[in-house]
């Protein structure tokens, strides 16, 4: 595992907070698969393993960046599926996201967002990689 710089987030943690904040603003909370789908839609590439995502979610919950609770069983039963673990970004998580965005700088955050959405980054050649091949 990569070493964490003090006071910094791993790239996947920054992406989780960014997508999580967006999902939370529209849904109130989010669950792992919805987050994985949002991350995939933003990057055009499937996550390498859901274990990577869920380990990061657990680490972030332990650090106080996320809170989690189990969905009401009545809702899950009505949809004939297992209960979901619902996540929300805490105030501490929002502060960490903002601090990381400032540490990266506006240009770096914009480049990360463009890279996730597949937009060309000025000055860099586009790689001819088909995201479907990577999935």
The first five atom37 places (N, CA, C, CB, O) and aatype in JSON, in Angstrom:
{
  "aatype": [20, 20, 20, 20, 20, 20, 20, 20, 20, 20, 20, 20, 20, 20, 20, 20, 20, 20, 20, 20, 20, 20, 20, 20, 20, 20, 20, 20, 20, 20, 20, 20, 20, 20, 20, 20, 20, 20, 20, 20, 20, 20, 20, 20, 20, 20, 20, 20, 20, 20, 20, 20, 20, 20, 20, 20, 20, 20, 20, 20, 20, 20, 20, 20, 20, 20, 20, 20, 20, 20, 20, 20, 20, 20, 20, 20, 20, 20, 20, 20, 20, 20, 20, 20, 20, 20, 20, 20, 20, 20, 20, 20, 20, 20, 20, 20, 20, 20, 20, 20, 20, 20, 20, 20, 20, 20, 20, 20, 20, 20, 20, 20, 20, 20, 20, 20, 20, 20, 20, 20, 20, 20, 20, 20, 20, 20, 20, 20, 20, 20, 20, 20, 20, 20, 20],
  "atom_mask": [
    [1, 1, 1, 1, 1],
    [1, 1, 1, 1, 1],
    [1, 1, 1, 1, 1],
    [1, 1, 1, 1, 1],
    [1, 1, 1, 1, 1],
    [1, 1, 1, 1, 1],
    [1, 1, 1, 1, 1],
    [1, 1, 1, 1, 1],
    [1, 1, 1, 1, 1],
    [1, 1, 1, 1, 1],
    [1, 1, 1, 1, 1],
    [1, 1, 1, 1, 1],
    [1, 1, 1, 1, 1],
    [1, 1, 1, 1, 1],
    [1, 1, 1, 1, 1],
    [1, 1, 1, 1, 1],
    [1, 1, 1, 1, 1],
    [1, 1, 1, 1, 1],
    [1, 1, 1, 1, 1],
    [1, 1, 1, 1, 1],
    [1, 1, 1, 1, 1],
    [1, 1, 1, 1, 1],
    [1, 1, 1, 1, 1],
    [1, 1, 1, 1, 1],
    [1, 1, 1, 1, 1],
    [1, 1, 1, 1, 1],
    [1, 1, 1, 1, 1],
    [1, 1, 1, 1, 1],
    [1, 1, 1, 1, 1],
    [1, 1, 1, 1, 1],
    [1, 1, 1, 1, 1],
    [1, 1, 1, 1, 1],
    [1, 1, 1, 1, 1],
    [1, 1, 1, 1, 1],
    [1, 1, 1, 1, 1],
    [1, 1, 1, 1, 1],
    [1, 1, 1, 1, 1],
    [1, 1, 1, 1, 1],
    [1, 1, 1, 1, 1],
    [1, 1, 1, 1, 1],
    [1, 1, 1, 1, 1],
    [1, 1, 1, 1, 1],
    [1, 1, 1, 1, 1],
    [1, 1, 1, 1, 1],
    [1, 1, 1, 1, 1],
    [1, 1, 1, 1, 1],
    [1, 1, 1, 1, 1],
    [1, 1, 1, 1, 1],
    [1, 1, 1, 1, 1],
    [1, 1, 1, 1, 1],
    [1, 1, 1, 1, 1],
    [1, 1, 1, 1, 1],
    [1, 1, 1, 1, 1],
    [1, 1, 1, 1, 1],
    [1, 1, 1, 1, 1],
    [1, 1, 1, 1, 1],
    [1, 1, 1, 1, 1],
    [1, 1, 1, 1, 1],
    [1, 1, 1, 1, 1],
    [1, 1, 1, 1, 1],
    [1, 1, 1, 1, 1],
    [1, 1, 1, 1, 1],
    [1, 1, 1, 1, 1],
    [1, 1, 1, 1, 1],
    [1, 1, 1, 1, 1],
    [1, 1, 1, 1, 1],
    [1, 1, 1, 1, 1],
    [1, 1, 1, 1, 1],
    [1, 1, 1, 1, 1],
    [1, 1, 1, 1, 1],
    [1, 1, 1, 1, 1],
    [1, 1, 1, 1, 1],
    [1, 1, 1, 1, 1],
    [1, 1, 1, 1, 1],
    [1, 1, 1, 1, 1],
    [1, 1, 1, 1, 1],
    [1, 1, 1, 1, 1],
    [1, 1, 1, 1, 1],
    [1, 1, 1, 1, 1],
    [1, 1, 1, 1, 1],
    [1, 1, 1, 1, 1],
    [1, 1, 1, 1, 1],
    [1, 1, 1, 1, 1],
    [1, 1, 1, 1, 1],
    [1, 1, 1, 1, 1],
    [1, 1, 1, 1, 1],
    [1, 1, 1, 1, 1],
    [1, 1, 1, 1, 1],
    [1, 1, 1, 1, 1],
    [1, 1, 1, 1, 1],
    [1, 1, 1, 1, 1],
    [1, 1, 1, 1, 1],
    [1, 1, 1, 1, 1],
    [1, 1, 1, 1, 1],
    [1, 1, 1, 1, 1],
    [1, 1, 1, 1, 1],
    [1, 1, 1, 1, 1],
    [1, 1, 1, 1, 1],
    [1, 1, 1, 1, 1],
    [1, 1, 1, 1, 1],
    [1, 1, 1, 1, 1],
    [1, 1, 1, 1, 1],
    [1, 1, 1, 1, 1],
    [1, 1, 1, 1, 1],
    [1, 1, 1, 1, 1],
    [1, 1, 1, 1, 1],
    [1, 1, 1, 1, 1],
    [1, 1, 1, 1, 1],
    [1, 1, 1, 1, 1],
    [1, 1, 1, 1, 1],
    [1, 1, 1, 1, 1],
    [1, 1, 1, 1, 1],
    [1, 1, 1, 1, 1],
    [1, 1, 1, 1, 1],
    [1, 1, 1, 1, 1],
    [1, 1, 1, 1, 1],
    [1, 1, 1, 1, 1],
    [1, 1, 1, 1, 1],
    [1, 1, 1, 1, 1],
    [1, 1, 1, 1, 1],
    [1, 1, 1, 1, 1],
    [1, 1, 1, 1, 1],
    [1, 1, 1, 1, 1],
    [1, 1, 1, 1, 1],
    [1, 1, 1, 1, 1],
    [1, 1, 1, 1, 1],
    [1, 1, 1, 1, 1],
    [1, 1, 1, 1, 1],
    [1, 1, 1, 1, 1],
    [1, 1, 1, 1, 1],
    [1, 1, 1, 1, 1],
    [1, 1, 1, 1, 1],
    [1, 1, 1, 1, 1],
    [1, 1, 1, 1, 1],
    [1, 1, 1, 1, 1]
  ],
  "atom_positions": [
    [[0.84, -1.18, 0.0], [0.0, 0.0, 0.0], [0.89, 1.24, 0.0], [-0.96, 0.0, 1.22], [1.95, 1.27, 0.63]],
    [[0.44, 2.26, -0.7], [1.19, 3.51, -0.76], [1.2, 4.16, 0.62], [0.58, 4.48, -1.81], [0.27, 4.01, 1.41]],
    [[2.29, 4.89, 0.89], [2.37, 5.59, 2.16], [1.55, 6.87, 2.09], [3.85, 5.92, 2.53], [1.54, 7.57, 1.08]],
    [[0.86, 7.13, 3.18], [0.03, 8.33, 3.25], [0.88, 9.5, 3.73], [-1.19, 8.11, 4.19], [1.61, 9.38, 4.72]],
    [[0.78, 10.61, 3.04], [1.42, 11.83, 3.5], [0.55, 12.4, 4.61], [1.63, 12.86, 2.32], [-0.68, 12.41, 4.48]],
    [[1.15, 12.89, 5.69], [0.35, 13.43, 6.8], [-0.63, 14.51, 6.33], [1.27, 14.01, 7.87], [-0.26, 15.44, 5.61]],
    [[-1.89, 14.36, 6.75], [-2.91, 15.34, 6.42], [-3.42, 15.28, 4.99], [-2.39, 16.68, 6.68], [-4.14, 16.19, 4.56]],
    [[-3.07, 14.24, 4.24], [-3.49, 14.14, 2.84], [-4.39, 12.93, 2.64], [-2.26, 14.05, 1.9], [-4.41, 12.01, 3.46]],
    [[-5.12, 12.93, 1.55], [-5.99, 11.82, 1.17], [-5.35, 11.05, 0.03], [-7.4, 12.32, 0.78], [-4.63, 11.62, -0.79]],
    [[-5.63, 9.75, -0.03], [-5.27, 8.97, -1.2], [-6.19, 9.41, -2.34], [-5.38, 7.42, -0.93], [-7.3, 9.88, -2.07]],
    [[-5.77, 9.28, -3.58], [-6.63, 9.69, -4.7], [-8.02, 9.06, -4.66], [-5.97, 9.34, -6.0], [-9.01, 9.75, -4.92]],
    [[-8.12, 7.77, -4.33], [-9.45, 7.14, -4.29], [-10.3, 7.76, -3.19], [-9.31, 5.61, -4.07], [-11.52, 7.86, -3.34]],
    [[-9.69, 8.17, -2.08], [-10.45, 8.78, -1.0], [-10.99, 10.15, -1.43], [-9.58, 8.93, 0.26], [-12.13, 10.5, -1.13]],
    [[-10.17, 10.91, -2.14], [-10.63, 12.2, -2.66], [-11.8, 11.98, -3.62], [-9.47, 12.95, -3.39], [-12.8, 12.69, -3.54]],
    [[-11.68, 11.0, -4.51], [-12.74, 10.71, -5.48], [-14.01, 10.23, -4.77], [-12.27, 9.65, -6.48], [-15.11, 10.61, -5.17]],
    [[-13.86, 9.41, -3.73], [-15.03, 8.93, -2.97], [-15.73, 10.11, -2.32], [-14.6, 7.91, -1.89], [-16.96, 10.2, -2.38]],
    [[-14.97, 11.01, -1.71], [-15.59, 12.17, -1.07], [-16.27, 13.06, -2.09], [-14.55, 12.98, -0.28], [-17.37, 13.56, -1.86]],
    [[-15.62, 13.27, -3.23], [-16.21, 14.13, -4.27], [-17.51, 13.53, -4.8], [-15.21, 14.33, -5.42], [-18.52, 14.23, -4.87]],
    [[-17.5, 12.26, -5.17], [-18.72, 11.61, -5.67], [-19.75, 11.46, -4.56], [-18.39, 10.23, -6.28], [-20.95, 11.64, -4.78]],
    [[-19.28, 11.13, -3.35], [-20.18, 10.97, -2.22], [-20.92, 12.26, -1.89], [-19.42, 10.5, -1.0], [-22.12, 12.23, -1.61]],
    [[-20.22, 13.38, -1.92], [-20.87, 14.67, -1.65], [-21.93, 14.97, -2.7], [-19.83, 15.8, -1.61], [-23.0, 15.48, -2.38]],
    [[-21.63, 14.65, -3.96], [-22.6, 14.87, -5.03], [-23.83, 13.97, -4.85], [-21.96, 14.63, -6.4], [-24.96, 14.42, -4.97]],
    [[-23.59, 12.68, -4.57], [-24.72, 11.76, -4.35], [-25.53, 12.16, -3.13], [-24.21, 10.32, -4.19], [-26.76, 12.12, -3.15]],
    [[-24.84, 12.55, -2.09], [-25.5, 12.92, -0.84], [-26.38, 14.15, -1.03], [-24.46, 13.19, 0.25], [-27.45, 14.25, -0.43]],
    [[-25.94, 15.09, -1.87], [-26.74, 16.29, -2.08], [-28.05, 15.98, -2.81], [-25.94, 17.32, -2.87], [-29.04, 16.69, -2.64]],
    [[-28.05, 14.93, -3.63], [-29.27, 14.59, -4.35], [-30.08, 13.48, -3.68], [-28.93, 14.17, -5.75], [-31.31, 13.45, -3.79]],
    [[-29.4, 12.56, -2.98], [-30.08, 11.41, -2.41], [-30.19, 11.43, -0.89], [-29.37, 10.17, -2.82], [-31.02, 10.72, -0.32]],
    [[-29.38, 12.23, -0.22], [-29.37, 12.26, 1.24], [-28.33, 11.33, 1.84], [-30.73, 11.9, 1.78], [-27.78, 11.61, 2.9]],
    [[-28.06, 10.23, 1.16], [-27.02, 9.27, 1.56], [-26.67, 8.47, 0.3], [-27.5, 8.32, 2.75], [-27.28, 8.65, -0.75]],
    [[-25.7, 7.59, 0.43], [-25.33, 6.77, -0.72], [-24.88, 5.4, -0.22], [-24.2, 7.45, -1.56], [-24.53, 5.25, 0.95]],
    [[-24.9, 4.41, -1.11], [-24.45, 3.06, -0.76], [-23.33, 2.67, -1.71], [-25.63, 2.03, -0.82], [-23.15, 3.31, -2.75]],
    [[-22.6, 1.64, -1.36], [-21.39, 1.27, -2.06], [-21.55, 1.08, -3.55], [-20.86, 0.03, -1.49], [-20.75, 1.61, -4.33]],
    [[-22.57, 0.34, -3.99], [-22.72, 0.07, -5.41], [-23.06, 1.35, -6.18], [-23.8, -0.98, -5.65], [-22.57, 1.54, -7.29]],
    [[-23.89, 2.22, -5.6], [-24.21, 3.5, -6.26], [-22.95, 4.35, -6.38], [-25.3, 4.26, -5.48], [-22.74, 5.03, -7.39]],
    [[-22.12, 4.31, -5.36], [-20.86, 5.05, -5.39], [-19.94, 4.47, -6.47], [-20.17, 5.0, -4.01], [-19.32, 5.22, -7.23]],
    [[-19.84, 3.14, -6.54], [-19.01, 2.5, -7.56], [-19.49, 2.87, -8.96], [-19.03, 0.96, -7.39], [-18.68, 3.14, -9.85]],
    [[-20.8, 2.9, -9.14], [-21.37, 3.28, -10.44], [-21.04, 4.74, -10.76], [-22.9, 3.06, -10.44], [-20.68, 5.05, -11.9]],
    [[-21.15, 5.63, -9.78], [-20.83, 7.05, -9.99], [-19.35, 7.23, -10.31], [-21.21, 7.88, -8.75], [-19.0, 8.01, -11.2]],
    [[-18.49, 6.52, -9.6], [-17.06, 6.6, -9.88], [-16.76, 6.1, -11.28], [-16.26, 5.79, -8.84], [-15.94, 6.68, -11.99]],
    [[-17.41, 5.02, -11.68], [-17.22, 4.45, -13.01], [-17.72, 5.4, -14.09], [-17.92, 3.11, -13.12], [-17.06, 5.58, -15.12]],
    [[-18.88, 6.01, -13.87], [-19.43, 6.95, -14.85], [-18.53, 8.17, -14.98], [-20.84, 7.38, -14.44], [-18.37, 8.71, -16.08]],
    [[-17.94, 8.6, -13.88], [-17.06, 9.77, -13.92], [-15.74, 9.45, -14.59], [-16.8, 10.29, -12.52], [-15.15, 10.32, -15.23]],
    [[-15.26, 8.22, -14.45], [-13.94, 7.89, -15.0], [-14.02, 7.13, -16.32], [-13.16, 7.07, -14.01], [-13.07, 7.13, -17.09]],
    [[-15.15, 6.48, -16.58], [-15.27, 5.67, -17.78], [-14.59, 4.32, -17.64], [-14.7, 6.41, -18.95], [-14.57, 3.55, -18.6]],
    [[-14.03, 4.02, -16.47], [-13.32, 2.77, -16.24], [-13.89, 2.13, -14.98], [-11.77, 3.01, -16.1], [-14.1, 2.8, -13.97]],
    [[-14.14, 0.84, -15.05], [-14.63, 0.11, -13.88], [-13.54, 0.09, -12.8], [-15.05, -1.32, -14.27], [-12.35, 0.12, -13.1]],
    [[-13.97, 0.04, -11.56], [-13.0, -0.15, -10.48], [-12.34, -1.5, -10.66], [-13.67, -0.03, -9.09], [-12.96, -2.45, -11.14]],
    [[-11.07, -1.6, -10.27], [-10.37, -2.86, -10.44], [-10.98, -3.95, -9.57], [-8.9, -2.7, -10.12], [-11.01, -5.11, -9.98]],
    [[-11.44, -3.6, -8.4], [-12.08, -4.57, -7.5], [-12.94, -3.82, -6.51], [-11.02, -5.45, -6.76], [-12.55, -2.77, -5.99]],
    [[-14.13, -4.36, -6.25], [-14.99, -3.7, -5.27], [-14.35, -3.73, -3.89], [-16.37, -4.38, -5.23], [-14.64, -2.88, -3.05]],
    [[-13.46, -4.72, -3.64], [-12.75, -4.77, -2.37], [-11.94, -3.52, -2.12], [-11.84, -5.98, -2.33], [-11.81, -3.08, -0.98]],
    [[-11.4, -2.93, -3.19], [-10.65, -1.68, -3.07], [-11.56, -0.58, -2.55], [-10.05, -1.28, -4.43], [-11.17, 0.17, -1.65]],
    [[-12.75, -0.49, -3.09], [-13.7, 0.54, -2.68], [-14.15, 0.32, -1.24], [-14.92, 0.54, -3.61], [-14.15, 1.25, -0.44]],
    [[-14.52, -0.91, -0.9], [-15.05, -1.16, 0.44], [-13.98, -1.04, 1.52], [-15.69, -2.53, 0.5], [-14.29, -0.66, 2.65]],
    [[-12.74, -1.37, 1.19], [-11.65, -1.15, 2.15], [-11.46, 0.34, 2.39], [-10.33, -1.78, 1.64], [-11.26, 0.77, 3.52]],
    [[-11.52, 1.12, 1.32], [-11.38, 2.57, 1.45], [-12.55, 3.15, 2.26], [-11.31, 3.25, 0.06], [-12.35, 4.02, 3.1]],
    [[-13.77, 2.67, 2.01], [-14.93, 3.14, 2.77], [-14.76, 2.84, 4.25], [-16.22, 2.5, 2.24], [-15.04, 3.69, 5.1]],
    [[-14.3, 1.63, 4.58], [-14.07, 1.26, 5.98], [-13.0, 2.12, 6.63], [-13.69, -0.19, 6.08], [-13.16, 2.56, 7.77]],
    [[-11.92, 2.35, 5.92], [-10.82, 3.18, 6.41], [-11.31, 4.62, 6.66], [-9.64, 3.19, 5.4], [-10.96, 5.24, 7.66]],
    [[-12.12, 5.12, 5.75], [-12.63, 6.49, 5.86], [-13.65, 6.6, 6.99], [-13.25, 6.93, 4.55], [-13.73, 7.63, 7.66]],
    [[-14.43, 5.56, 7.2], [-15.38, 5.54, 8.32], [-14.62, 5.55, 9.63], [-16.31, 4.3, 8.23], [-14.96, 6.3, 10.55]],
    [[-13.58, 4.72, 9.73], [-12.76, 4.67, 10.94], [-12.08, 6.0, 11.23], [-11.71, 3.57, 10.83], [-11.85, 6.36, 12.38]],
    [[-11.76, 6.75, 10.17], [-11.09, 8.04, 10.32], [-12.08, 9.18, 10.6], [-10.29, 8.36, 9.07], [-11.67, 10.31, 10.83]],
    [[-13.38, 8.87, 10.57], [-14.39, 9.88, 10.85], [-14.77, 10.74, 9.64], [-13.9, 10.77, 11.94], [-15.43, 11.76, 9.8]],
    [[-14.35, 10.33, 8.45], [-14.68, 11.08, 7.24], [-16.07, 10.71, 6.71], [-13.64, 10.84, 6.16], [-16.7, 11.5, 6.01]],
    [[-16.52, 9.52, 7.06], [-17.83, 9.02, 6.66], [-18.54, 8.44, 7.89], [-17.71, 7.95, 5.55], [-17.91, 8.0, 8.84]],
    [[-19.86, 8.46, 7.85], [-20.67, 7.74, 8.82], [-21.47, 6.7, 8.04], [-21.63, 8.71, 9.64], [-21.76, 6.9, 6.86]],
    [[-21.81, 5.61, 8.69], [-22.61, 4.61, 8.0], [-23.68, 4.07, 8.93], [-21.73, 3.47, 7.48], [-23.55, 4.08, 10.16]],
    [[-24.75, 3.59, 8.32], [-25.84, 2.94, 9.05], [-26.5, 1.96, 8.1], [-26.87, 3.99, 9.61], [-26.37, 2.07, 6.88]],
    [[-27.21, 1.01, 8.67], [-27.91, 0.05, 7.83], [-29.27, 0.61, 7.45], [-28.06, -1.31, 8.55], [-29.96, 1.24, 8.25]],
    [[-29.64, 0.37, 6.22], [-30.94, 0.77, 5.71], [-32.05, 0.04, 6.48], [-31.04, 0.47, 4.19], [-31.83, -1.06, 6.99]],
    [[-33.21, 0.65, 6.56], [-34.37, 0.05, 7.21], [-34.74, -1.24, 6.46], [-35.57, 1.04, 7.24], [-34.86, -1.24, 5.23]],
    [[-34.9, -2.32, 7.2], [-35.2, -3.61, 6.57], [-36.53, -3.61, 5.84], [-35.19, -4.71, 7.62], [-36.71, -4.38, 4.89]],
    [[-37.46, -2.78, 6.24], [-38.76, -2.72, 5.56], [-38.58, -2.25, 4.11], [-39.73, -1.77, 6.31], [-39.23, -2.77, 3.2]],
    [[-37.69, -1.28, 3.9], [-37.42, -0.78, 2.55], [-36.8, -1.89, 1.7], [-36.47, 0.46, 2.6], [-37.23, -2.13, 0.57]],
    [[-35.8, -2.56, 2.25], [-35.13, -3.63, 1.51], [-36.09, -4.78, 1.21], [-33.92, -4.15, 2.29], [-36.11, -5.3, 0.1]],
    [[-36.89, -5.18, 2.21], [-37.85, -6.27, 2.01], [-38.87, -5.91, 0.93], [-38.56, -6.59, 3.33], [-39.26, -6.77, 0.13]],
    [[-39.3, -4.66, 0.9], [-40.29, -4.23, -0.09], [-39.71, -4.34, -1.5], [-40.74, -2.79, 0.19], [-40.46, -4.55, -2.46]],
    [[-38.4, -4.19, -1.64], [-37.75, -4.3, -2.95], [-37.13, -5.68, -3.16], [-36.67, -3.22, -3.09], [-36.45, -5.92, -4.16]],
    [[-37.37, -6.59, -2.21], [-36.9, -7.98, -2.3], [-35.39, -8.07, -2.53], [-37.63, -8.69, -3.43], [-34.92, -8.74, -3.46]],
    [[-34.63, -7.39, -1.67], [-33.17, -7.39, -1.76], [-32.59, -7.24, -0.36], [-32.67, -6.24, -2.7], [-33.31, -6.89, 0.58]],
    [[-31.3, -7.52, -0.21], [-30.66, -7.33, 1.1], [-30.58, -5.84, 1.47], [-29.24, -7.95, 1.09], [-30.63, -4.97, 0.6]],
    [[-30.46, -5.58, 2.76], [-30.29, -4.19, 3.21], [-28.97, -3.64, 2.71], [-30.36, -4.1, 4.76], [-28.0, -4.38, 2.5]],
    [[-28.95, -2.35, 2.51], [-27.73, -1.66, 2.08], [-27.12, -0.93, 3.26], [-28.02, -0.68, 0.91], [-27.83, -0.46, 4.16]],
    [[-25.79, -0.84, 3.26], [-25.12, 0.04, 4.22], [-25.09, 1.42, 3.58], [-23.65, -0.48, 4.58], [-24.54, 1.6, 2.49]],
    [[-25.69, 2.38, 4.25], [-25.79, 3.74, 3.73], [-24.7, 4.61, 4.34], [-27.18, 4.34, 4.02], [-24.43, 4.53, 5.54]],
    [[-24.08, 5.42, 3.52], [-22.98, 6.29, 3.95], [-23.36, 7.75, 3.78], [-21.71, 5.98, 3.15], [-24.13, 8.11, 2.89]],
    [[-22.82, 8.58, 4.65], [-22.89, 10.03, 4.5], [-21.51, 10.59, 4.78], [-23.97, 10.65, 5.46], [-20.77, 10.07, 5.61]],
    [[-21.18, 11.66, 4.08], [-19.92, 12.36, 4.33], [-20.13, 13.24, 5.55], [-19.46, 13.2, 3.07], [-21.09, 14.02, 5.61]],
    [[-19.23, 13.12, 6.51], [-19.33, 13.93, 7.73], [-18.8, 15.34, 7.47], [-18.56, 13.26, 8.9], [-18.22, 15.61, 6.42]],
    [[-18.99, 16.21, 8.44], [-18.4, 17.54, 8.36], [-16.88, 17.44, 8.24], [-18.78, 18.38, 9.58], [-16.26, 18.2, 7.49]],
    [[-16.29, 16.51, 8.97], [-14.85, 16.29, 8.9], [-14.44, 15.81, 7.51], [-14.41, 15.27, 9.96], [-13.39, 16.2, 7.0]],
    [[-15.27, 14.98, 6.89], [-15.0, 14.51, 5.54], [-15.06, 15.65, 4.52], [-15.97, 13.42, 5.15], [-14.23, 15.72, 3.62]],
    [[-16.05, 16.53, 4.68], [-16.17, 17.67, 3.77], [-14.96, 18.6, 3.93], [-17.48, 18.45, 4.03], [-14.45, 19.13, 2.95]],
    [[-14.51, 18.79, 5.18], [-13.33, 19.62, 5.42], [-12.08, 18.99, 4.81], [-13.11, 19.84, 6.92], [-11.26, 19.69, 4.22]],
    [[-11.95, 17.67, 4.93], [-10.8, 16.97, 4.36], [-10.8, 17.08, 2.84], [-10.81, 15.49, 4.78], [-9.75, 17.27, 2.23]],
    [[-11.98, 16.97, 2.23], [-12.09, 17.12, 0.78], [-11.66, 18.51, 0.36], [-13.53, 16.84, 0.31], [-10.91, 18.67, -0.6]],
    [[-12.16, 19.52, 1.08], [-11.82, 20.9, 0.75], [-10.32, 21.16, 0.94], [-12.64, 21.87, 1.63], [-9.69, 21.82, 0.11]],
    [[-9.75, 20.63, 2.03], [-8.32, 20.81, 2.29], [-7.47, 20.14, 1.21], [-7.95, 20.25, 3.67], [-6.47, 20.7, 0.76]],
    [[-7.88, 18.94, 0.79], [-7.14, 18.24, -0.25], [-7.24, 18.98, -1.59], [-7.66, 16.8, -0.4], [-6.27, 19.07, -2.33]],
    [[-8.43, 19.5, -1.89], [-8.6, 20.27, -3.12], [-7.7, 21.5, -3.11], [-10.08, 20.69, -3.31], [-7.1, 21.84, -4.13]],
    [[-7.6, 22.16, -1.96], [-6.71, 23.33, -1.85], [-5.25, 22.91, -1.96], [-6.95, 24.07, -0.54], [-4.46, 23.61, -2.6]],
    [[-4.89, 21.79, -1.34], [-3.51, 21.31, -1.4], [-3.12, 20.94, -2.83], [-3.32, 20.11, -0.46], [-1.99, 21.19, -3.25]],
    [[-4.05, 20.34, -3.56], [-3.79, 19.97, -4.94], [-3.73, 21.21, -5.84], [-4.86, 19.0, -5.44], [-2.99, 21.24, -6.82]],
    [[-4.5, 22.21, -5.49], [-4.59, 23.41, -6.32], [-5.7, 23.27, -7.35], [-3.26, 23.69, -7.01], [-6.04, 22.16, -7.76]],
    [[-6.24, 24.39, -7.75], [-7.37, 24.4, -8.68], [-7.03, 23.71, -10.0], [-7.82, 25.83, -8.94], [-7.85, 22.98, -10.54]],
    [[-5.82, 23.95, -10.51], [-5.45, 23.34, -11.78], [-5.38, 21.82, -11.68], [-4.11, 23.88, -12.26], [-5.85, 21.11, -12.56]],
    [[-4.79, 21.32, -10.59], [-4.66, 19.87, -10.42], [-6.03, 19.22, -10.24], [-3.77, 19.55, -9.21], [-6.27, 18.14, -10.79]],
    [[-6.92, 19.86, -9.48], [-8.27, 19.31, -9.3], [-8.99, 19.29, -10.64], [-9.07, 20.12, -8.25], [-9.66, 18.32, -10.97]],
    [[-8.87, 20.37, -11.41], [-9.51, 20.42, -12.72], [-8.95, 19.34, -13.64], [-9.32, 21.81, -13.36], [-9.71, 18.71, -14.39]],
    [[-7.64, 19.11, -13.59], [-7.04, 18.05, -14.41], [-7.55, 16.68, -13.99], [-5.51, 18.09, -14.3], [-7.83, 15.85, -14.85]],
    [[-7.67, 16.44, -12.67], [-8.19, 15.16, -12.19], [-9.62, 14.96, -12.68], [-8.13, 15.08, -10.65], [-9.99, 13.87, -13.12]],
    [[-10.43, 16.01, -12.6], [-11.82, 15.9, -13.04], [-11.9, 15.65, -14.55], [-12.61, 17.18, -12.68], [-12.69, 14.84, -15.0]],
    [[-11.07, 16.36, -15.31], [-11.05, 16.13, -16.76], [-10.6, 14.72, -17.07], [-10.12, 17.15, -17.46], [-11.15, 14.07, -17.96]],
    [[-9.61, 14.23, -16.36], [-9.12, 12.87, -16.59], [-10.2, 11.85, -16.28], [-7.87, 12.59, -15.73], [-10.36, 10.86, -17.0]],
    [[-10.97, 12.09, -15.19], [-12.04, 11.16, -14.83], [-13.16, 11.19, -15.86], [-12.59, 11.5, -13.45], [-13.77, 10.16, -16.13]],
    [[-13.43, 12.36, -16.43], [-14.55, 12.46, -17.37], [-14.12, 12.22, -18.81], [-15.19, 13.81, -17.26], [-14.96, 12.21, -19.71]],
    [[-12.82, 12.03, -19.04], [-12.33, 11.73, -20.37], [-12.09, 12.94, -21.25], [-13.28, 10.85, -21.04], [-11.81, 12.79, -22.44]],
    [[-12.19, 14.15, -20.69], [-11.9, 15.35, -21.48], [-10.4, 15.44, -21.72], [-12.41, 16.64, -20.76], [-9.6, 14.97, -20.9]],
    [[-10.02, 16.02, -22.82], [-8.6, 16.19, -23.13], [-7.99, 17.2, -22.17], [-8.41, 16.65, -24.6], [-8.61, 18.21, -21.83]],
    [[-6.78, 16.91, -21.73], [-6.03, 17.82, -20.88], [-5.06, 18.57, -21.78], [-5.28, 17.06, -19.72], [-4.21, 17.95, -22.42]],
    [[-5.16, 19.9, -21.84], [-4.29, 20.66, -22.74], [-2.82, 20.34, -22.51], [-4.53, 22.16, -22.55], [-2.35, 20.28, -21.38]],
    [[-2.11, 20.13, -23.62], [-0.68, 19.88, -23.53], [-0.3, 18.42, -23.39], [-0.12, 20.63, -22.41], [0.88, 18.08, -23.49]],
    [[-1.27, 17.54, -23.15], [-0.97, 16.12, -23.01], [-1.62, 15.35, -24.15], [-1.46, 15.58, -21.64], [-2.77, 15.61, -24.5]],
    [[-0.89, 14.4, -24.74], [-1.49, 13.6, -25.81], [-2.54, 12.66, -25.24], [-0.4, 12.8, -26.57], [-2.41, 12.17, -24.12]],
    [[-3.59, 12.41, -26.02], [-4.62, 11.45, -25.6], [-4.12, 10.05, -25.88], [-5.97, 11.71, -26.32], [-3.52, 9.79, -26.93]],
    [[-4.36, 9.16, -24.95], [-3.99, 7.77, -25.15], [-5.16, 7.06, -25.81], [-3.6, 7.08, -23.8], [-6.31, 7.29, -25.44]],
    [[-4.88, 6.22, -26.77], [-5.93, 5.51, -27.47], [-6.34, 4.24, -26.74], [-5.5, 5.18, -28.87], [-6.22, 3.15, -27.29]],
    [[-6.81, 4.39, -25.52], [-7.19, 3.25, -24.72], [-8.71, 3.17, -24.67], [-6.6, 3.33, -23.3], [-9.37, 4.14, -24.32]],
    [[-9.24, 2.03, -25.02], [-10.67, 1.8, -24.95], [-11.0, 1.37, -23.52], [-11.14, 0.73, -26.0], [-10.54, 0.32, -23.06]],
    [[-11.81, 2.18, -22.8], [-12.14, 1.88, -21.41], [-12.84, 0.53, -21.28], [-13.02, 2.97, -20.83], [-12.72, -0.12, -20.24]],
    [[-13.56, 0.1, -22.31], [-14.23, -1.2, -22.25], [-13.26, -2.35, -22.16], [-15.11, -1.38, -23.45], [-13.58, -3.38, -21.58]],
    [[-12.07, -2.19, -22.72], [-11.05, -3.24, -22.66], [-10.52, -3.38, -21.24], [-9.9, -2.94, -23.64], [-10.13, -4.47, -20.83]],
    [[-10.51, -2.27, -20.5], [-9.97, -2.29, -19.14], [-10.94, -2.86, -18.13], [-9.58, -0.91, -18.73], [-10.54, -3.24, -17.04]],
    [[-12.21, -2.92, -18.48], [-13.22, -3.37, -17.51], [-13.15, -4.86, -17.29], [-14.61, -3.0, -17.98], [-13.93, -5.41, -16.51]]
  ]
}
